[in-house]
Amino acid sequence: MSKENGNIMTKNINYLNDNDIMEKKHIRFRSPDNNISTKTTINNESRIEDLNIDGQSIHSEKLNNNKKDFSIYEFVKTELTRGYQLEHDEERFSARREKIYSFLKIPIQVEKFMSYGFFQCADSFLFVYTFLPLRFIMALWAIITRPLKYYFGRTNDENKKCERFLRPAEMCDLLKGFIVLGCWIAIFKVDTSMMYHLVKSQSVIKLYIFYNMLEVGDRLCSAFGQDTIDALLWTATEPRSNSRHRQHLGTLPHLLFALTYVFSHSVLVLCQATTLNVAINSSNKALLTIMMSNNFVELKGSVFKKFDKNNLFQLSCADVRERFHLMMLLLAVSLQTMKEYGWKADRFAILLPDCVLLLIAEVLVDWIKHAFITRFNELRSTVYRDYTVSLAYDMAQTRQSTAFSDPSDLVARRMGFIPLPLSVAMGRVLCTTLNPSAKLSNFILFLFGYLILVALRVLNSLIILGRACDLISSDSKKNNNIKKNCTINITRANSVIETSEQNCGMTIFSNSAVSLNNVCLNDTFVNNEKNQQTNDFQIKHVARAESEPLLPQ
């Protein structure tokens, strides 16, 4: 191409319309050589040059040329009368509305999960007071009777060699009962009245810091304590190996570790109850207000963090454990306070609103926290139903005849709730509150109260087991429906592929039935399509050389 043709390129393209009339169009483009001048707009501000269509010239104009001046009145009138339509962004606004609905559903779903987890914690806690003493007595009876049966019984020598004095479950019950009994005796040496006056003499700020330290210590002990108890139970029930070198310290050192842990954690729970008692019964309610506001400070540390589904499950289980722990602390405070005031109804009317306020603050903080966590992390409200189903599977697993763990141990591992320290602390509070004596009437009352606790525990177990069966059955039906839908989609996709094999004009791929790995397309078919597309493009558009950007006609 010559230099003159490079300066200004003119292409004459003839098109045939419906009336077979020839139209001639002239388009001029700027030359890439800046030294050659062309007819452009002023100061070369526009990339679009003169466009000639049938002898008529259209010149590019400057953007801000000949603008009409608007008055303030016209501006205000436009702001008041201009309209807009939201349906052009329907998908985004519908998603926002669904997020609001999901945000409002969160408290209901959270409470369903919390209630089921609360009943599981109550079941584990009542087990220590109801069935663990009976199982402990049965294990002691087995220690006494089985050696006699072993030496004087009519059993074979082979059965004698294989038989153990205690089964693994009986060994675990014996160790748990010994830990509870030993810590219960040791904690009676702790003077709670001196602890109360020592806490009451401190300032409000010191008590607030002390309560926060106790709360952090309680969480750390809960995280560490179950490992200590599990290590003790496994060391005591581990099958004997033929190797000479042991890989553990032995049952007695682990038992001492467990006793130390349960006793220290029980004392920590007593300190928490004493601090809460001072806050509720003091004339100055500043400490109680600060403790309630401490729940809202918790929002800052959890709401703005990134959570996935598993982390939110751990947080939800920790909230269940924290709520049950607070309920037990309030029960201990109420019993101690009512004993000091002679079980008067007037004092209970004063005590009840403060306890209710603490519980309401805890519930509101849980609602707000979980609602915003799910909002910021794009989690659906149905995730809490999945958490409840997980707890239901745990409960059903521990109730089987071939279970691998006790229900209380599994709840402790899942939620971080260890019932032994709390049971020891509550036993100390109950003994100092009720003041039992060796009388027949007191023994009858004790037996009656024990039977009530057994009935409550049985009723609670039936409720959570029934709920677990309902959740598991509904979840299995849901999974079966999903599998059926998947199989139907796969069969439909396979049928479509089989029919499409007869017609080679097109290929249909299904993500659920056909793998797209190592797929090679037909080159001739692709080239034919490319040629057809280029021909259509040349018919509908004007070819431009060295132009940027391309201007559609």
C-alpha positions in Angstrom: 0.0 0.0 0.0 1.4 3.4 -1.0 2.0 6.3 1.4 -0.9 8.3 -0.1 -3.2 5.4 0.5 -1.8 5.1 4.0 -2.7 8.7 4.9 -6.4 8.5 4.1 -8.0 5.2 3.3 -11.3 5.2 1.4 -13.2 2.1 0.9 -16.2 1.8 -1.4 -18.4 -1.0 -0.3 -21.5 -1.7 -2.3 -24.5 -3.2 -0.6 -27.6 -4.6 -2.2 -30.8 -3.8 -0.3 -34.3 -5.2 -0.7 -35.1 -2.8 -3.7 -31.8 -3.7 -5.4 -30.6 0.0 -5.0 -27.0 0.6 -4.8 -25.9 2.8 -1.9 -22.4 4.2 -1.6 -20.8 4.9 1.7 -17.5 6.6 2.4 -15.7 6.2 5.8 -12.4 8.0 6.5 -10.1 7.0 9.3 -7.2 8.7 11.0 -3.8 7.7 9.7 -1.4 6.1 12.3 1.3 8.5 11.1 1.0 11.6 13.3 3.0 13.8 10.8 0.3 13.7 8.2 -2.7 15.9 9.0 -6.2 14.8 8.5 -9.6 16.4 8.9 -10.3 15.7 12.5 -12.1 17.6 15.2 -10.6 20.5 17.0 -7.3 19.8 18.9 -7.6 16.1 18.0 -9.9 15.5 21.0 -12.1 12.9 19.3 -11.0 9.6 17.7 -14.1 9.7 15.4 -13.6 11.6 12.2 -15.9 12.7 9.4 -18.4 10.1 8.3 -19.9 10.5 4.7 -23.0 8.6 3.8 -24.4 9.4 0.4 -22.7 12.7 0.2 -23.9 13.9 3.6 -21.2 14.7 6.1 -21.6 14.1 9.9 -19.0 15.9 12.0 -18.0 14.9 15.5 -18.9 17.4 18.1 -17.3 18.3 21.4 -19.0 16.7 24.5 -19.6 19.8 26.5 -20.6 22.1 23.6 -23.9 24.0 23.4 -25.2 22.8 26.8 -28.4 24.2 28.1 -28.2 26.1 31.3 -30.5 24.9 34.1 -31.9 27.1 36.8 -32.2 26.2 40.5 -35.9 25.9 40.1 -35.6 23.4 37.3 -33.0 21.4 39.3 -35.3 21.3 42.4 -38.3 20.4 40.2 -36.3 17.5 38.6 -35.3 16.2 42.0 -38.9 16.2 43.2 -40.5 14.8 40.1 -38.0 12.4 38.6 -38.9 8.7 38.7 -37.2 5.4 38.8 -38.1 1.7 38.6 -36.7 -1.0 40.7 -37.7 -4.0 38.6 -34.7 -3.5 36.4 -32.6 -4.9 39.3 -35.1 -7.4 40.4 -32.7 -10.2 41.2 -30.6 -8.1 43.6 -33.5 -6.7 45.5 -35.1 -10.1 45.8 -31.9 -11.4 47.3 -31.8 -8.6 49.8 -35.4 -9.4 50.8 -34.5 -13.1 51.3 -31.6 -12.0 53.5 -34.0 -10.0 55.7 -36.3 -13.0 56.0 -33.4 -15.3 56.9 -32.2 -12.7 59.4 -35.6 -12.8 61.1 -35.7 -16.6 61.2 -32.3 -16.9 62.9 -33.6 -16.4 66.6 -36.2 -19.2 66.1 -33.7 -21.6 64.6 -31.1 -20.7 67.3 -33.6 -21.4 70.1 -34.5 -24.8 68.6 -30.9 -25.8 68.6 -30.3 -24.3 72.0 -33.3 -26.0 73.6 -32.2 -29.4 72.3 -28.6 -28.9 73.4 -29.8 -27.6 76.8 -31.8 -30.8 77.4 -28.8 -32.8 76.5 -26.7 -30.9 79.1 -29.4 -31.4 81.6 -29.5 -35.1 80.9 -25.7 -35.4 81.4 -25.9 -33.3 84.6 -28.8 -35.4 86.1 -27.0 -38.6 85.3 -24.3 -37.7 88.0 -27.0 -37.4 90.7 -29.3 -40.3 89.7 -27.8 -43.3 87.9 -24.1 -42.8 88.5 -24.4 -43.5 92.3 -26.3 -46.7 91.4 -23.8 -47.8 88.9 -21.0 -47.0 91.3 -22.6 -49.3 93.9 -23.1 -52.0 91.3 -19.4 -51.7 90.4 -18.4 -52.0 94.1 -20.6 -55.1 94.4 -18.9 -56.6 91.4 -15.5 -56.1 92.9 -16.7 -58.0 96.0 -18.6 -60.8 94.4 -16.7 -61.6 91.3 -13.5 -62.7 93.0 -15.5 -65.1 95.1 -17.3 -66.4 92.0 -13.9 -66.7 90.3 -12.3 -68.8 92.9 -15.3 -70.8 94.2 -17.5 -70.9 91.1 -18.0 -73.8 88.7 -16.6 -72.1 85.7 -14.0 -73.5 83.2 -10.4 -72.6 83.5 -10.5 -71.1 80.0 -13.4 -68.8 80.9 -11.6 -67.8 84.1 -8.5 -66.7 82.2 -10.6 -64.6 79.7 -12.9 -63.1 82.3 -12.0 -59.8 84.0 -13.1 -58.7 87.5 -14.6 -55.5 86.1 -15.9 -54.7 82.6 -14.7 -51.4 81.0 -18.0 -49.6 81.6 -17.9 -50.7 85.3 -14.3 -49.5 85.6 -15.3 -46.1 84.2 -18.3 -45.8 86.6 -16.1 -46.7 89.5 -13.5 -44.1 88.7 -16.1 -41.4 88.1 -17.8 -42.2 91.4 -14.5 -42.1 93.2 -13.7 -38.7 91.7 -17.0 -37.2 92.6 -17.0 -38.6 96.1 -13.4 -37.6 96.8 -13.8 -34.0 95.5 -17.1 -33.7 97.3 -15.4 -34.5 100.6 -12.5 -32.2 99.9 -14.7 -29.2 98.9 -16.4 -29.2 102.2 -13.2 -27.9 103.6 -13.6 -24.7 101.6 -15.2 -21.9 103.7 -17.8 -20.3 101.4 -18.8 -17.6 104.0 -15.2 -16.3 104.2 -15.1 -16.4 100.4 -18.3 -14.3 100.3 -17.0 -11.6 102.6 -13.7 -11.5 100.9 -15.4 -10.9 97.5 -17.9 -8.4 99.0 -15.1 -6.2 100.4 -13.6 -5.5 97.0 -14.4 -2.6 94.8 -16.7 -2.9 91.8 -13.9 -2.7 89.2 -11.9 -5.4 91.0 -15.0 -7.6 91.1 -15.6 -7.1 87.4 -12.0 -8.0 86.5 -12.2 -11.0 88.9 -15.4 -12.3 87.3 -13.9 -12.0 83.8 -10.9 -13.9 85.0 -13.1 -16.6 86.5 -15.1 -16.9 83.2 -11.9 -17.3 81.2 -10.5 -19.8 83.6 -13.8 -21.8 83.4 -13.6 -22.0 79.6 -9.9 -23.1 79.8 -10.7 -25.7 82.4 -13.6 -27.0 80.3 -11.3 -27.3 77.3 -8.6 -29.1 79.2 -10.6 -31.2 81.7 -12.3 -33.7 79.3 -8.9 -34.7 78.0 -7.8 -35.4 81.5 -10.9 -37.6 82.2 -10.6 -39.4 78.9 -7.0 -40.1 79.5 -7.8 -41.6 82.9 -10.6 -43.8 81.5 -8.6 -45.1 78.6 -5.6 -45.8 80.8 -7.7 -47.8 83.2 -9.6 -49.8 80.5 -6.8 -50.1 77.8 -6.2 -53.7 76.8 -3.0 -55.2 78.0 -0.2 -55.5 75.4 2.6 -57.9 75.3 5.2 -55.2 75.1 7.3 -54.5 78.2 7.5 -50.8 77.8 4.4 -48.9 78.8 3.5 -45.7 76.9 1.6 -44.2 79.8 2.2 -43.2 83.4 -0.3 -45.6 84.9 -3.8 -45.4 86.3 -2.9 -43.9 89.7 -1.1 -40.7 88.3 -3.9 -40.1 85.9 -6.4 -40.5 88.7 -4.5 -37.9 90.7 -4.5 -35.5 87.7 -8.3 -36.0 87.4 -8.9 -35.4 91.1 -6.8 -32.2 91.0 -8.6 -30.9 87.9 -12.2 -31.6 89.2 -11.4 -30.1 92.6 -9.9 -26.9 91.2 -12.7 -26.5 88.6 -15.3 -27.0 91.4 -13.7 -24.3 93.5 -13.6 -22.0 90.5 -17.4 -22.6 89.9 -18.0 -21.8 93.6 -16.1 -18.5 93.2 -18.2 -17.7 90.2 -21.4 -18.3 92.2 -20.1 -16.2 95.1 -19.3 -13.3 92.8 -22.7 -13.5 91.2 -24.3 -13.6 94.6 -22.5 -10.5 95.7 -23.6 -8.7 92.5 -27.2 -9.6 92.8 -27.6 -9.0 96.6 -25.6 -5.8 96.9 -27.5 -2.6 97.3 -25.4 -1.0 94.5 -26.5 -2.6 91.3 -23.5 -1.2 89.4 -21.7 -4.6 89.3 -24.8 -6.4 88.0 -25.1 -3.8 85.3 -21.5 -4.1 84.3 -21.8 -7.9 84.2 -24.9 -7.6 81.9 -23.1 -5.2 79.6 -20.2 -7.7 79.5 -22.4 -9.9 77.4 -22.8 -7.2 74.8 -19.0 -6.7 74.7 -18.9 -10.3 73.6 -20.5 -9.2 70.3 -17.4 -7.3 69.3 -15.1 -10.3 69.6 -17.3 -12.7 67.6 -19.6 -10.9 65.1 -16.8 -9.4 63.0 -14.8 -12.6 62.6 -15.0 -14.9 59.7 -16.9 -18.1 60.5 -17.5 -21.2 58.4 -20.1 -23.9 59.1 -17.8 -25.9 61.4 -16.6 -22.9 63.4 -20.2 -21.7 63.9 -21.1 -25.1 65.2 -18.4 -25.0 67.8 -19.5 -21.5 68.8 -23.2 -22.6 69.0 -22.2 -25.6 71.3 -20.2 -23.2 73.5 -23.2 -20.9 73.8 -25.4 -23.9 74.8 -22.9 -24.9 77.5 -22.6 -21.2 78.7 -26.4 -20.8 79.0 -26.8 -24.0 81.0 -23.8 -23.0 83.2 -25.4 -19.7 83.9 -28.7 -21.3 84.8 -26.9 -23.5 87.4 -25.1 -20.5 88.8 -28.4 -18.6 89.2 -29.9 -21.7 90.9 -27.0 -21.8 93.4 -27.3 -18.1 94.1 -31.0 -18.4 94.6 -30.7 -21.2 97.1 -28.0 -19.5 99.1 -29.9 -16.2 99.2 -33.2 -17.8 100.2 -31.5 -19.7 103.0 -29.9 -16.5 104.4 -33.3 -14.7 104.4 -35.2 -17.6 105.9 -37.0 -18.7 102.6 -39.2 -15.6 102.6 -41.4 -14.9 99.5 -40.7 -11.2 99.6 -37.0 -11.8 99.1 -37.7 -14.1 96.3 -39.8 -11.4 94.6 -36.8 -9.1 94.8 -34.3 -11.8 93.6 -36.3 -13.0 90.7 -36.2 -9.9 88.4 -32.4 -9.7 88.6 -32.0 -13.3 87.6 -34.5 -12.9 84.7 -32.7 -9.8 83.5 -29.4 -11.8 83.3 -31.1 -14.5 81.4 -32.8 -12.1 79.0 -29.5 -10.3 78.3 -27.8 -13.7 77.6 -30.6 -14.7 75.2 -30.6 -11.4 73.4 -26.9 -11.4 72.9 -27.0 -14.9 71.5 -29.8 -13.9 69.0 -27.9 -10.8 67.8 -24.6 -12.6 67.6 -25.8 -15.5 65.6 -28.0 -13.3 63.4 -25.2 -11.1 62.3 -22.7 -13.9 62.0 -24.9 -15.7 59.5 -25.6 -12.4 57.8 -21.9 -11.4 57.4 -20.8 -15.0 56.4 -23.6 -15.7 54.0 -24.9 -18.7 56.0 -28.5 -19.8 55.7 -30.8 -20.3 58.7 -31.2 -24.0 58.0 -27.6 -24.6 59.2 -28.9 -24.8 62.8 -31.2 -27.6 61.8 -28.1 -29.5 60.5 -26.5 -28.8 63.9 -29.5 -30.2 65.7 -29.5 -33.3 63.5 -25.8 -33.8 64.4 -26.6 -33.8 68.1 -29.5 -36.2 67.5 -27.1 -38.6 65.8 -24.8 -38.4 68.7 -27.6 -39.1 71.2 -28.8 -42.1 69.1 -25.3 -43.5 68.9 -24.8 -43.5 72.6 -28.1 -45.3 73.3 -27.2 -48.3 71.2 -26.4 -51.6 72.8 -22.9 -51.5 71.2 -22.1 -47.9 72.1 -18.5 -46.7 72.3 -19.1 -43.9 74.8 -21.2 -42.8 77.7 -23.8 -40.1 76.8 -22.4 -37.7 79.3 -18.9 -38.1 77.9 -20.1 -37.6 74.3 -21.9 -34.4 75.3 -18.8 -33.2 77.1 -16.7 -33.8 74.0 -19.2 -32.2 71.7 -20.2 -29.1 73.7 -17.4 -28.7 76.2 -19.7 -29.3 79.1 -18.2 -31.4 81.8 -20.8 -32.4 84.4 -18.5 -33.6 87.2 -17.1 -30.2 88.5 -20.5 -28.5 88.3 -22.1 -31.5 90.1 -19.6 -31.3 92.9 -20.1 -27.5 93.3 -23.9 -27.9 93.3 -23.7 -30.7 95.8 -21.7 -28.4 98.1 -24.4 -25.7 97.7 -27.2 -28.1 98.3 -25.6 -29.6 101.4 -25.0 -26.2 103.0 -28.5 -25.0 102.1 -30.6 -28.0 103.2 -28.5 -28.8 106.3 -29.4 -32.5 106.5 -29.4 -34.3 109.8 -29.8 -37.9 110.8 -33.6 -38.0 111.2 -36.1 -40.3 109.7 -38.1 -37.4 108.2 -35.0 -36.0 106.5 -34.2 -39.5 105.1 -37.7 -39.8 103.7 -37.4 -36.3 102.1 -34.0 -37.2 100.7 -35.4 -40.4 99.2 -38.4 -38.5 97.8 -36.2 -35.9 96.2 -34.0 -38.6 94.7 -37.0 -40.3 93.1 -38.1 -36.9 91.7 -34.6 -36.4 90.1 -34.7 -40.0 88.7 -38.2 -39.3 87.2 -37.0 -36.0 85.7 -33.9 -37.7 84.2 -36.0 -40.5 82.7 -38.5 -38.1 81.3 -35.8 -35.9 79.9 -34.1 -38.8 78.3 -37.3 -40.0 76.6 -37.9 -36.5 75.3 -34.5 -36.0 73.7 -34.5 -39.6 72.4 -37.9 -39.1 70.8 -36.8 -35.9 69.3 -33.6 -37.5 68.0 -35.6 -40.3 66.3 -37.8 -37.7 64.6 -34.9 -35.6 63.4 -33.0 -38.7 62.1 -36.1 -40.0 60.2 -36.8 -36.7 58.6 -33.1 -36.3 57.7 -33.0 -39.7 56.1 -36.2 -39.0 54.1 -34.7 -35.8 52.9 -31.5 -37.6 51.8 -33.5 -40.3 50.0 -35.5 -37.7 48.1 -32.3 -36.0 47.1 -30.8 -39.3 45.9 -34.0 -40.1 43.9 -33.9 -36.7 42.2 -30.3 -37.2 41.4 -30.9 -40.6 39.9 -33.9 -39.3 37.9 -31.7 -36.4 36.5 -29.0 -38.9 35.6 -31.3 -41.2 33.8 -32.9 -38.3 31.9 -29.4 -37.1 30.9 -28.4 -40.5 29.7 -31.6 -40.8 27.6 -30.9 -37.4 26.1 -27.4 -38.4 25.2 -28.5 -41.7 23.7 -31.0 -40.0 21.4 -28.5 -37.3 20.5 -26.1 -40.0 19.3 -28.5 -40.8 16.4 -28.5 -37.2 15.3 -24.9 -36.0 14.8 -25.8 -32.4 14.2 -25.3 -31.4 17.8 -23.9 -32.6 21.1 -25.6 -32.2 24.5 -23.5 -32.4 27.6 -24.9 -33.0 31.2 -22.8 -32.1 34.2 -24.2 -34.9 36.2 -23.8 -37.7 33.7 -21.0 -36.8 31.3 -17.4 -36.0 32.1 -16.0 -33.1 30.0 -12.4 -34.1 30.6 -10.4 -34.9 27.5 -13.2 -33.8 25.1 -12.0 -32.9 21.6 -14.3 -30.9 19.3 -14.6 -31.5 15.6 -12.3 -29.1 13.8 -14.1 -29.0 10.5 -17.4 -28.3 12.2 -15.8 -25.5 14.2 -14.1 -24.0 11.1 -17.4 -24.1 9.1 -19.1 -22.2 12.0 -16.2 -19.7 12.1 -16.4 -19.1 8.4 -20.2 -18.6 8.5 -19.8 -16.2 11.4 -17.2 -14.1 9.6 -19.4 -14.0 6.5 -22.3 -12.8 8.5 -20.1 -10.2 10.2 -18.9 -8.9 6.8 -22.4 -8.6 5.5 -23.7 -6.6 8.5 -20.6 -4.5 9.3 -18.2 -2.4 7.4 -14.6 -3.6 7.4 -12.2 -1.1 8.8 -8.4 -1.2 8.6 -6.2 0.0 11.5 -9.1 1.6 13.4 -9.7 1.7 17.1 -12.3 1.3 18.3 -14.5 -0.5 15.8 -17.6 1.5 15.0 -20.8 -0.4 14.3 -22.9 0.9 11.4 
